[in-house]
Amino acid sequence: MPMWLCRAGRYGEFENKFLEDSKVYCTWDNLSESIMQFHTKQDLQQYFVDNNPDVKVKTAMNWASQVWPFAHEMKKGEIVVLPSKIKPVIHFGKITGNYEFLPNNDNPYYHAHQVDWFACDIPRTAFDQDILYSFGAFMTICRIKQEDRIKAVINAHKQGKKAPKLLRKSHRMMKRHVLKMKPWGLSQI
């Protein structure tokens, strides 16, 4: 099941609103049009170019690649990862509502998904460094891999335990390969 990283502002300024409203917002400043009105990612990219005179095409392309999935790919039942910038923790929620365009909300809260925050305040120290690197991605909205390892940490934390070590697929494959190798005798060296 897909897992999505959604940031709550550059400095965590929207985090409390996300948690209090039980929503995740696409907080792109001055994006006051429904994302669903754009039929392609390129249409959304063109909107950014047309409405931001200083934006370069590559920047608009980057923005569109982050904003587009919020309305067109994120689905009910999927997991949202919200890394806190306020304290050293990660929050996890399950998307319970379809994309909503909320034109009467204040900027930048026009775009939302209802979320059940089922695991909040899980310490960053509970996660392996490579997962923390994923949570630290430069993007505001993106897919996160290694869902099984992340879910293991969440489940262990809910039970008051430390998560079992789950090897990444590449490590499992390497371990299998090494175990199949025949031991070398000294005469072969």
Backbone as ProteinMPNN parsed JSONL, in Angstrom:
{"seq_chain_A": "MPMWLCRAGRYGEFENKFLEDSKVYCTWDNLSESIMQFHTKQDLQQYFVDNNPDVKVKTAMNWASQVWPFAHEMKKGEIVVLPSKIKPVIHFGKITGNYEFLPNNDNPYYHAHQVDWFACDIPRTAFDQDILYSFGAFMTICRIKQEDRIKAVINAHKQGKKAPKLLRKSHRMMKRHVLKMKPWGLSQI", "coords_chain_A": {"N_chain_A": [[0.852, -1.183, 0.0], [0.646, 2.176, -0.889], [2.644, 4.803, 0.539], [2.825, 8.079, 1.679], [4.795, 10.998, 1.86], [4.193, 14.021, 3.425], [4.808, 17.299, 3.913], [4.545, 19.811, 6.465], [4.879, 22.581, 5.939], [7.763, 24.719, 5.534], [9.051, 25.233, 7.953], [7.597, 23.766, 9.716], [5.327, 25.116, 10.31], [2.648, 24.58, 9.767], [1.995, 22.267, 10.992], [0.565, 21.808, 13.487], [-2.034, 22.551, 12.725], [-2.6, 20.598, 10.758], [-2.694, 18.303, 12.402], [-4.653, 18.978, 14.362], [-6.934, 19.471, 12.769], [-7.349, 17.003, 11.687], [-6.48, 16.457, 9.105], [-4.59, 16.416, 6.058], [-2.873, 18.809, 4.313], [-2.283, 20.279, 1.116], [-0.132, 22.576, 0.973], [0.511, 24.624, -0.919], [1.452, 27.775, -1.7], [-0.803, 30.262, -2.724], [-2.21, 28.659, -4.567], [-5.011, 28.609, -5.663], [-6.865, 27.257, -7.153], [-8.775, 24.359, -8.005], [-7.025, 21.352, -7.942], [-7.914, 19.233, -9.377], [-8.986, 20.281, -11.675], [-7.034, 20.398, -13.524], [-6.077, 18.528, -16.185], [-3.839, 17.207, -16.958], [-0.443, 16.696, -15.856], [1.175, 18.488, -17.113], [-0.567, 20.596, -17.706], [-0.967, 21.616, -15.146], [1.642, 22.361, -14.557], [1.92, 24.419, -16.449], [0.086, 26.231, -15.402], [1.448, 27.012, -13.064], [3.643, 28.336, -14.233], [2.333, 30.402, -15.628], [1.137, 31.836, -13.548], [3.072, 32.638, -11.786], [5.299, 34.844, -12.153], [8.11, 34.87, -11.833], [8.943, 32.273, -11.842], [10.81, 29.499, -13.047], [10.701, 27.205, -15.824], [11.616, 24.591, -15.225], [11.42, 24.605, -12.442], [8.663, 24.916, -12.158], [7.916, 22.483, -13.269], [8.932, 20.721, -11.347], [7.366, 21.501, -9.109], [4.793, 20.828, -10.057], [5.067, 18.071, -10.242], [4.997, 17.363, -7.612], [2.614, 18.42, -6.529], [0.556, 17.377, -8.162], [0.17, 14.506, -7.528], [-1.158, 14.732, -5.073], [-3.88, 15.262, -5.473], [-4.555, 13.523, -7.553], [-3.434, 10.983, -7.195], [-3.067, 10.134, -4.493], [-4.869, 8.123, -2.273], [-7.822, 6.97, -0.481], [-7.261, 5.051, 2.442], [-4.527, 4.823, 2.152], [-1.273, 5.552, 3.57], [-0.077, 8.407, 5.327], [2.854, 10.19, 5.933], [4.121, 12.33, 8.269], [6.683, 14.201, 8.971], [7.839, 15.79, 11.844], [8.771, 19.171, 12.35], [8.905, 20.501, 14.593], [9.464, 18.994, 16.827], [11.575, 16.096, 17.53], [10.136, 13.866, 16.078], [7.903, 11.596, 14.293], [4.802, 11.605, 12.605], [1.982, 9.568, 11.793], [-0.635, 8.916, 9.546], [-3.797, 7.682, 8.358], [-5.301, 7.958, 5.257], [-8.557, 9.01, 5.015], [-10.4, 10.247, 3.497], [-11.419, 11.433, 0.241], [-9.7, 13.605, -2.108], [-10.188, 17.023, -1.39], [-11.328, 20.148, -2.473], [-11.173, 23.246, -1.087], [-12.323, 26.103, -1.393], [-13.129, 28.263, 0.188], [-11.518, 28.343, 2.371], [-8.722, 29.767, 4.203], [-5.721, 30.923, 2.577], [-2.909, 28.873, 2.92], [-4.703, 26.692, 2.737], [-6.344, 25.277, 0.851], [-6.5, 22.769, -0.28], [-7.105, 19.426, 0.553], [-7.004, 16.282, 2.346], [-8.937, 14.172, 4.334], [-7.776, 12.755, 7.36], [-6.918, 10.086, 9.554], [-5.081, 10.335, 12.259], [-3.24, 7.978, 13.346], [-0.917, 7.167, 14.615], [1.05, 9.006, 16.426], [3.824, 11.126, 17.269], [6.06, 9.332, 17.154], [9.292, 8.572, 17.98], [12.118, 9.789, 16.164], [14.393, 8.319, 16.509], [13.577, 5.703, 16.518], [13.708, 4.733, 14.009], [15.628, 3.356, 11.3], [18.605, 4.745, 9.831], [18.545, 4.981, 6.987], [15.834, 5.091, 6.432], [15.143, 7.417, 7.752], [16.488, 9.176, 6.089], [14.814, 9.016, 3.869], [12.534, 10.231, 4.935], [13.533, 12.716, 5.138], [13.564, 13.782, 2.631], [13.88, 16.201, -0.016], [11.564, 17.022, -1.153], [8.178, 18.253, -0.879], [5.818, 16.817, -1.097], [5.701, 13.427, -1.668], [6.147, 9.979, -2.743], [6.89, 7.363, -0.447], [9.122, 4.74, 0.052], [9.765, 1.356, 1.269], [7.732, 0.434, 2.921], [7.028, -1.813, 4.52], [9.053, -2.006, 6.459], [8.741, 0.438, 7.76], [6.109, 0.21, 8.727], [6.524, -1.887, 10.53], [8.004, -0.626, 12.537], [6.106, 1.245, 13.428], [4.063, -0.473, 14.396], [5.466, -1.873, 16.413], [6.09, 0.264, 18.105], [3.529, 1.054, 18.94], [2.966, -1.086, 20.577], [4.713, -0.732, 22.561], [7.27, -1.693, 22.191], [10.556, -2.359, 20.814], [11.278, -2.09, 17.381], [11.651, -4.956, 15.268], [14.617, -5.868, 13.503], [14.439, -5.362, 10.143], [15.578, -6.4, 7.15], [16.542, -4.617, 4.244], [15.415, -5.241, 0.894], [17.574, -5.465, -0.917], [19.631, -6.127, 0.831], [18.695, -8.59, 1.781], [18.804, -10.11, -0.558], [21.559, -10.085, -1.059], [22.482, -11.404, 1.213], [21.351, -13.964, 0.83], [22.758, -14.704, -1.469], [25.413, -14.77, -0.526], [25.189, -16.831, 1.356], [24.835, -18.991, -0.325], [27.281, -19.342, -1.447], [30.245, -21.311, -1.694], [32.368, -22.261, 0.929], [35.68, -21.052, 1.015], [38.673, -22.768, 0.789], [41.961, -22.713, 2.305], [43.796, -23.382, 0.378], [42.769, -22.373, -1.919], [43.22, -19.716, -1.957]], "CA_chain_A": [[0.0, 0.0, 0.0], [1.486, 3.373, -0.972], [2.871, 5.651, 1.709], [3.127, 9.417, 1.153], [5.387, 12.025, 2.7], [3.582, 15.346, 3.264], [5.393, 18.242, 4.874], [3.636, 20.819, 7.001], [5.56, 23.873, 5.876], [9.233, 24.704, 5.588], [9.498, 25.254, 9.343], [6.61, 23.065, 10.531], [4.332, 26.103, 10.726], [1.28, 24.092, 9.555], [1.875, 20.95, 11.634], [-0.533, 21.744, 14.464], [-3.313, 22.582, 11.994], [-2.785, 19.264, 10.182], [-3.07, 17.357, 13.461], [-5.913, 19.403, 14.992], [-8.034, 19.355, 11.803], [-7.367, 15.631, 11.165], [-6.339, 16.578, 7.651], [-3.297, 16.738, 5.484], [-3.115, 19.855, 3.319], [-1.268, 20.62, 0.125], [-0.021, 23.993, 1.342], [1.203, 25.401, -1.949], [1.003, 29.155, -1.576], [-1.554, 30.875, -3.821], [-2.788, 27.698, -5.508], [-6.42, 28.757, -5.282], [-7.683, 26.525, -8.119], [-8.829, 22.926, -7.735], [-6.014, 20.584, -8.671], [-8.63, 18.311, -10.265], [-9.326, 20.935, -12.946], [-5.914, 20.189, -14.437], [-6.239, 17.169, -16.715], [-2.515, 16.593, -17.062], [0.599, 17.332, -15.062], [1.672, 19.611, -17.911], [-1.512, 21.704, -17.499], [-0.657, 22.173, -13.828], [2.932, 23.034, -14.726], [1.673, 25.671, -17.173], [-0.568, 27.12, -14.44], [2.501, 27.586, -12.217], [4.418, 29.279, -15.053], [1.484, 31.551, -15.942], [0.719, 32.575, -12.354], [4.251, 32.987, -10.992], [6.156, 35.427, -13.193], [9.539, 34.621, -11.63], [9.242, 30.84, -11.798], [11.387, 28.902, -14.245], [9.964, 26.032, -16.297], [12.043, 23.406, -14.459], [10.84, 24.735, -11.107], [7.238, 24.618, -12.323], [7.829, 21.043, -13.492], [9.147, 20.118, -10.028], [6.174, 21.767, -8.299], [3.677, 20.039, -10.59], [5.294, 16.653, -9.924], [4.667, 17.166, -6.199], [1.215, 18.781, -6.278], [-0.315, 16.486, -8.934], [-0.246, 13.288, -6.818], [-2.021, 15.028, -3.932], [-5.283, 15.142, -5.899], [-4.785, 12.498, -8.565], [-2.86, 9.669, -6.877], [-3.273, 9.76, -3.09], [-6.187, 7.49, -2.162], [-8.297, 6.512, 0.826], [-6.627, 3.826, 2.917], [-3.078, 4.928, 2.091], [-0.65, 6.133, 4.76], [0.6, 9.693, 5.214], [3.965, 10.374, 6.862], [4.303, 13.754, 8.56], [7.832, 14.439, 9.845], [7.707, 17.035, 12.603], [9.901, 20.108, 12.403], [8.773, 21.122, 15.904], [10.166, 18.105, 17.754], [12.172, 14.982, 16.772], [9.179, 12.768, 15.972], [7.195, 11.403, 13.03], [3.376, 11.304, 12.769], [1.45, 8.733, 10.717], [-2.087, 8.94, 9.428], [-4.425, 6.928, 7.271], [-6.194, 8.822, 4.489], [-9.942, 8.525, 5.14], [-11.273, 11.006, 2.592], [-10.91, 11.803, -1.079], [-9.224, 14.975, -2.265], [-11.201, 18.073, -1.259], [-10.954, 21.524, -2.777], [-11.863, 24.065, -0.09], [-12.036, 27.465, -1.852], [-13.446, 29.27, 1.208], [-10.483, 28.328, 3.405], [-7.628, 30.725, 4.064], [-4.504, 30.486, 1.913], [-2.785, 27.925, 1.821], [-5.447, 25.477, 3.105], [-7.38, 25.029, -0.149], [-6.462, 21.387, -0.771], [-7.002, 18.574, 1.743], [-7.525, 14.918, 2.497], [-9.234, 13.821, 5.728], [-6.791, 11.78, 7.83], [-6.968, 9.58, 10.926], [-3.708, 10.288, 12.759], [-3.283, 6.784, 14.197], [0.35, 6.987, 15.333], [1.724, 10.307, 16.517], [4.964, 11.276, 18.169], [7.013, 8.22, 17.17], [10.624, 9.197, 17.942], [12.954, 9.535, 14.986], [15.392, 7.309, 16.874], [13.019, 4.364, 16.318], [13.871, 4.379, 12.598], [16.982, 3.237, 10.761], [19.064, 5.972, 9.174], [18.123, 5.082, 5.585], [14.429, 5.513, 6.433], [15.164, 8.84, 8.112], [16.863, 9.905, 4.874], [13.586, 9.108, 3.061], [11.675, 11.231, 5.57], [14.177, 14.017, 4.971], [13.605, 14.141, 1.21], [13.718, 17.632, -0.263], [10.238, 17.297, -1.69], [7.096, 18.51, 0.072], [4.899, 15.687, -1.237], [6.279, 12.374, -2.505], [5.972, 8.595, -2.297], [7.935, 6.807, 0.411], [9.272, 3.288, -0.102], [10.097, 0.592, 2.47], [6.529, 0.458, 3.74], [7.022, -2.896, 5.513], [9.961, -1.644, 7.561], [8.135, 1.553, 8.488], [4.958, -0.333, 9.464], [7.051, -2.679, 11.648], [8.358, 0.323, 13.6], [4.849, 1.787, 13.958], [3.401, -1.525, 15.193], [6.264, -2.103, 17.622], [5.939, 1.436, 18.977], [2.191, 0.997, 19.54], [2.986, -2.138, 21.591], [5.73, -0.391, 23.543], [8.458, -2.508, 21.935], [11.485, -1.902, 19.783], [10.991, -2.773, 16.115], [12.638, -5.945, 14.842], [15.423, -5.465, 12.349], [13.987, -5.888, 8.864], [16.566, -6.076, 6.139], [16.061, -4.163, 2.95], [15.409, -6.284, -0.128], [18.925, -5.629, -1.459], [20.418, -6.841, 1.836], [18.225, -9.982, 1.795], [19.328, -10.772, -1.752], [22.986, -10.25, -0.872], [22.666, -12.429, 2.238], [21.064, -15.249, 0.181], [23.858, -14.99, -2.383], [26.575, -15.122, 0.28], [24.951, -18.134, 1.965], [24.942, -20.019, -1.357], [28.681, -19.484, -1.835], [30.97, -22.384, -1.023], [33.502, -21.71, 1.69], [36.966, -21.182, 0.354], [39.753, -23.37, 1.572], [43.19, -21.93, 2.236], [44.529, -23.687, -0.849], [42.193, -21.61, -3.035], [43.561, -18.294, -1.826]], "C_chain_A": [[0.889, 1.235, 0.0], [1.508, 4.184, 0.33], [3.38, 6.985, 1.172], [3.741, 10.306, 2.221], [4.679, 13.333, 2.398], [4.162, 16.255, 4.338], [4.378, 19.306, 5.266], [4.334, 22.175, 7.071], [7.059, 23.724, 6.04], [9.757, 24.605, 7.013], [8.532, 24.527, 10.275], [5.47, 23.964, 10.97], [2.891, 25.629, 10.564], [1.0, 22.792, 10.312], [0.696, 20.853, 12.588], [-1.899, 21.764, 13.789], [-3.611, 21.23, 11.358], [-3.344, 18.318, 11.246], [-4.422, 17.709, 14.085], [-7.111, 19.226, 14.064], [-8.246, 17.922, 11.32], [-7.374, 15.651, 9.637], [-4.861, 16.687, 7.307], [-3.621, 17.713, 4.358], [-1.963, 19.925, 2.333], [-1.125, 22.137, 0.242], [0.825, 24.783, 0.351], [0.628, 26.796, -1.942], [0.34, 29.642, -2.873], [-1.997, 29.904, -4.918], [-4.277, 27.611, -5.173], [-7.388, 28.124, -6.285], [-7.691, 25.053, -7.717], [-7.783, 22.204, -8.574], [-6.686, 19.646, -9.669], [-8.989, 18.955, -11.603], [-8.219, 20.763, -13.979], [-5.94, 18.728, -14.882], [-4.916, 16.437, -16.897], [-1.554, 17.342, -16.143], [1.141, 18.568, -15.787], [0.741, 20.821, -17.799], [-1.224, 22.402, -16.173], [0.669, 22.93, -13.88], [2.743, 24.385, -15.406], [0.985, 26.695, -16.264], [0.485, 27.796, -13.558], [3.33, 28.617, -12.979], [3.612, 30.557, -15.282], [1.175, 32.428, -14.727], [1.851, 32.949, -11.407], [5.291, 33.542, -11.947], [7.646, 35.119, -13.044], [9.925, 33.142, -11.697], [9.789, 30.353, -13.138], [10.619, 27.628, -14.581], [10.343, 24.789, -15.489], [11.492, 23.441, -13.031], [9.354, 24.393, -11.158], [7.013, 23.124, -12.532], [7.981, 20.296, -12.161], [7.907, 20.298, -9.15], [5.002, 20.896, -8.75], [3.838, 18.566, -10.227], [5.012, 16.351, -8.456], [3.176, 17.394, -5.926], [0.254, 17.795, -6.951], [-0.747, 15.251, -8.143], [-1.219, 13.55, -5.665], [-3.484, 14.835, -4.291], [-5.536, 13.918, -6.766], [-4.286, 11.101, -8.206], [-3.078, 9.223, -5.442], [-4.708, 9.278, -2.909], [-6.525, 7.137, -0.714], [-7.616, 5.192, 1.169], [-5.112, 3.88, 2.892], [-2.557, 5.703, 3.308], [0.049, 7.437, 4.417], [1.658, 9.77, 6.313], [4.17, 11.877, 7.026], [5.483, 13.921, 9.518], [7.671, 15.793, 10.547], [8.966, 17.872, 12.466], [9.925, 20.801, 13.763], [9.52, 20.316, 16.964], [10.652, 16.881, 16.973], [11.282, 13.734, 16.719], [8.584, 12.714, 14.57], [5.748, 11.058, 13.373], [2.92, 10.493, 11.557], [-0.067, 8.786, 10.735], [-2.551, 8.084, 8.273], [-5.396, 7.867, 6.573], [-7.591, 8.215, 4.538], [-10.903, 9.256, 4.205], [-10.605, 11.288, 1.27], [-10.404, 13.24, -1.061], [-10.397, 15.946, -2.152], [-10.583, 19.403, -1.686], [-11.819, 22.407, -1.9], [-11.622, 25.55, -0.395], [-12.318, 28.551, -0.82], [-12.442, 29.292, 2.36], [-9.47, 29.444, 3.159], [-6.488, 30.084, 3.278], [-3.534, 30.015, 2.998], [-3.594, 26.634, 2.025], [-6.588, 25.144, 2.143], [-7.53, 23.557, -0.526], [-6.224, 20.445, 0.4], [-7.461, 17.151, 1.476], [-7.81, 14.757, 3.987], [-8.289, 12.689, 6.134], [-7.111, 11.366, 9.254], [-5.519, 9.435, 11.373], [-3.63, 9.16, 13.785], [-2.003, 6.537, 14.979], [1.103, 8.307, 15.311], [2.905, 10.216, 17.468], [5.855, 10.036, 18.267], [8.41, 8.832, 17.019], [11.395, 8.825, 16.679], [13.965, 8.435, 15.263], [14.883, 5.88, 16.703], [13.266, 3.857, 14.896], [15.34, 4.272, 12.224], [17.315, 4.489, 9.952], [18.577, 6.089, 7.736], [16.658, 5.501, 5.477], [14.338, 6.99, 6.797], [15.575, 9.695, 6.913], [15.649, 10.062, 3.965], [12.67, 10.186, 3.617], [12.238, 12.633, 5.384], [14.287, 14.459, 3.521], [13.323, 15.63, 1.027], [12.31, 17.994, -0.726], [9.215, 17.497, -0.573], [6.109, 17.351, 0.082], [5.552, 14.669, -2.155], [5.966, 11.004, -1.919], [7.164, 8.187, -1.454], [7.951, 5.302, 0.193], [9.567, 2.654, 1.263], [8.941, 0.567, 3.463], [6.547, -0.6, 4.847], [7.895, -2.558, 6.712], [9.368, -0.522, 8.408], [6.956, 1.056, 9.325], [5.412, -1.169, 10.658], [7.412, -1.781, 12.828], [7.089, 0.88, 14.248], [4.174, 0.766, 14.873], [4.152, -1.806, 16.483], [6.083, -0.961, 18.608], [4.582, 1.418, 19.681], [2.124, -0.038, 20.657], [4.049, -1.884, 22.658], [7.013, -1.193, 23.388], [9.357, -1.818, 20.927], [11.226, -2.728, 18.522], [12.062, -3.802, 15.806], [13.401, -5.417, 13.642], [14.875, -6.149, 11.11], [14.996, -5.456, 7.824], [15.896, -5.565, 4.881], [16.197, -5.299, 1.955], [16.819, -6.523, -0.67], [19.815, -6.375, -0.472], [20.013, -8.312, 1.899], [18.802, -10.741, 0.616], [20.82, -11.038, -1.598], [23.251, -11.368, 0.138], [22.421, -13.816, 1.651], [22.22, -15.657, -0.719], [25.093, -15.453, -1.603], [26.396, -16.512, 0.887], [25.07, -19.266, 0.951], [26.396, -20.268, -1.767], [29.326, -20.613, -1.049], [32.122, -21.772, -0.266], [34.807, -21.981, 0.957], [37.944, -21.86, 1.306], [41.006, -22.53, 1.421], [43.946, -22.193, 0.934], [43.992, -22.896, -2.044], [42.581, -20.137, -3.001], [44.842, -17.969, -2.562]], "O_chain_A": [[1.804, 1.328, 0.818], [0.54, 4.233, 1.088], [4.26, 7.019, 0.312], [3.26, 10.356, 3.353], [4.572, 13.721, 1.235], [4.014, 15.995, 5.532], [3.478, 19.649, 4.499], [4.373, 22.822, 8.118], [7.554, 22.747, 6.601], [10.783, 23.971, 7.259], [8.635, 24.658, 11.494], [4.727, 23.625, 11.891], [1.99, 26.214, 11.165], [-0.119, 22.279, 10.271], [-0.092, 19.911, 12.504], [-2.82, 21.076, 14.229], [-4.747, 20.759, 11.41], [-4.335, 17.624, 11.02], [-5.246, 16.823, 14.312], [-8.195, 18.866, 14.524], [-9.219, 17.649, 10.617], [-8.158, 14.964, 8.983], [-4.017, 17.002, 8.146], [-4.522, 17.476, 3.553], [-0.812, 19.66, 2.681], [-1.917, 22.887, -0.33], [1.737, 25.514, 0.736], [-0.571, 26.975, -2.158], [0.869, 29.45, -3.968], [-2.14, 30.3, -6.075], [-4.735, 26.686, -4.503], [-8.583, 28.417, -6.272], [-6.716, 24.559, -7.151], [-7.678, 22.431, -9.78], [-6.095, 19.302, -10.692], [-9.269, 18.246, -12.569], [-8.443, 20.96, -15.173], [-5.838, 17.814, -14.064], [-4.876, 15.21, -16.978], [-1.82, 18.465, -15.715], [1.513, 19.559, -15.159], [1.213, 21.958, -17.797], [-1.238, 23.631, -16.092], [0.795, 24.013, -13.31], [3.335, 25.381, -14.99], [1.27, 27.89, -16.348], [0.425, 29.005, -13.331], [3.681, 29.66, -12.427], [4.138, 31.661, -15.146], [0.974, 33.634, -14.869], [1.609, 33.516, -10.342], [6.089, 32.783, -12.497], [8.371, 35.109, -14.039], [11.106, 32.804, -11.616], [9.308, 30.733, -14.206], [9.964, 27.045, -13.717], [9.465, 24.015, -15.109], [11.137, 22.399, -12.481], [8.849, 23.667, -10.302], [6.037, 22.562, -12.034], [7.241, 19.351, -11.887], [7.452, 19.345, -8.519], [4.307, 20.301, -7.926], [2.853, 17.888, -9.936], [4.809, 15.191, -8.096], [2.557, 16.64, -5.176], [-0.759, 17.423, -6.359], [-1.944, 14.967, -8.089], [-2.018, 12.678, -5.321], [-4.25, 14.298, -3.491], [-6.621, 13.338, -6.717], [-4.678, 10.128, -8.85], [-3.259, 8.03, -5.198], [-5.651, 9.942, -3.338], [-5.652, 7.022, 0.145], [-7.421, 4.333, 0.31], [-4.461, 3.064, 3.545], [-3.307, 6.411, 3.98], [0.682, 7.566, 3.369], [1.39, 9.455, 7.473], [4.366, 12.6, 6.049], [5.318, 13.8, 10.732], [7.399, 16.808, 9.905], [10.081, 17.35, 12.467], [10.83, 21.581, 14.061], [10.127, 20.877, 17.877], [10.185, 16.648, 15.858], [11.638, 12.682, 17.251], [8.732, 13.64, 13.772], [5.492, 10.31, 14.317], [3.401, 10.697, 10.442], [-0.699, 8.711, 11.789], [-1.801, 7.8, 7.339], [-6.224, 8.503, 7.225], [-7.793, 7.062, 4.157], [-12.084, 8.918, 4.135], [-9.38, 11.374, 1.182], [-10.652, 13.99, -0.117], [-11.458, 15.728, -2.736], [-9.46, 19.733, -1.305], [-13.047, 22.336, -1.952], [-10.806, 26.189, 0.269], [-11.795, 29.659, -0.942], [-12.512, 30.162, 3.228], [-9.374, 29.989, 2.059], [-6.307, 28.867, 3.305], [-3.354, 30.755, 3.964], [-3.194, 25.583, 1.526], [-7.677, 24.771, 2.578], [-8.574, 23.149, -1.034], [-5.27, 20.621, 1.158], [-8.192, 16.866, 0.527], [-6.999, 15.169, 4.816], [-8.032, 11.776, 5.35], [-7.526, 12.19, 10.07], [-4.811, 8.53, 10.93], [-3.923, 9.369, 14.962], [-2.015, 5.756, 15.93], [1.713, 8.676, 14.308], [2.968, 9.352, 18.342], [6.352, 9.719, 19.348], [8.679, 9.53, 16.042], [11.326, 7.694, 16.197], [14.35, 7.699, 14.354], [15.676, 4.939, 16.74], [13.056, 2.678, 14.614], [16.186, 4.992, 12.753], [16.43, 5.19, 9.461], [18.228, 7.185, 7.298], [16.281, 6.193, 4.53], [13.544, 7.729, 6.214], [15.073, 10.805, 6.737], [15.466, 11.115, 3.355], [12.095, 10.967, 2.859], [11.506, 13.619, 5.464], [15.016, 15.4, 3.209], [12.61, 16.239, 1.826], [11.923, 19.162, -0.686], [9.371, 16.977, 0.532], [5.622, 16.949, 1.139], [5.918, 14.991, -3.285], [5.575, 10.881, -0.758], [8.295, 8.602, -1.704], [6.897, 4.667, 0.153], [9.61, 3.345, 2.281], [9.137, 0.663, 4.675], [6.134, -0.328, 5.975], [7.507, -2.802, 7.855], [9.484, -0.536, 9.633], [6.814, 1.431, 10.489], [4.751, -1.162, 11.696], [7.157, -2.13, 13.98], [7.005, 0.976, 15.473], [3.764, 1.096, 15.986], [3.535, -1.961, 17.537], [5.938, -1.189, 19.809], [4.489, 1.727, 20.869], [1.326, 0.101, 21.584], [4.262, -2.711, 23.545], [7.764, -1.354, 24.35], [8.978, -0.839, 20.283], [10.982, -3.932, 18.604], [13.246, -3.563, 16.049], [12.884, -4.616, 12.863], [14.848, -7.378, 11.035], [15.236, -4.262, 7.644], [14.818, -6.023, 4.503], [17.001, -6.211, 2.149], [17.216, -7.673, -0.862], [20.662, -7.168, -0.881], [20.867, -9.186, 2.052], [19.24, -11.882, 0.761], [21.296, -12.111, -1.97], [24.147, -12.186, -0.064], [23.178, -14.747, 1.926], [22.618, -16.822, -0.733], [25.742, -16.425, -1.989], [27.347, -17.291, 0.93], [25.378, -20.395, 1.332], [26.701, -21.297, -2.37], [28.996, -20.844, 0.114], [32.784, -20.861, -0.764], [34.986, -23.039, 0.353], [38.006, -21.535, 2.491], [41.099, -21.716, 0.502], [44.658, -21.317, 0.444], [44.674, -22.764, -3.06], [42.288, -19.398, -3.941], [45.28, -16.819, -2.561]]}, "name": "protein", "num_of_chains": 1, "seq": "MPMWLCRAGRYGEFENKFLEDSKVYCTWDNLSESIMQFHTKQDLQQYFVDNNPDVKVKTAMNWASQVWPFAHEMKKGEIVVLPSKIKPVIHFGKITGNYEFLPNNDNPYYHAHQVDWFACDIPRTAFDQDILYSFGAFMTICRIKQEDRIKAVINAHKQGKKAPKLLRKSHRMMKRHVLKMKPWGLSQI"}
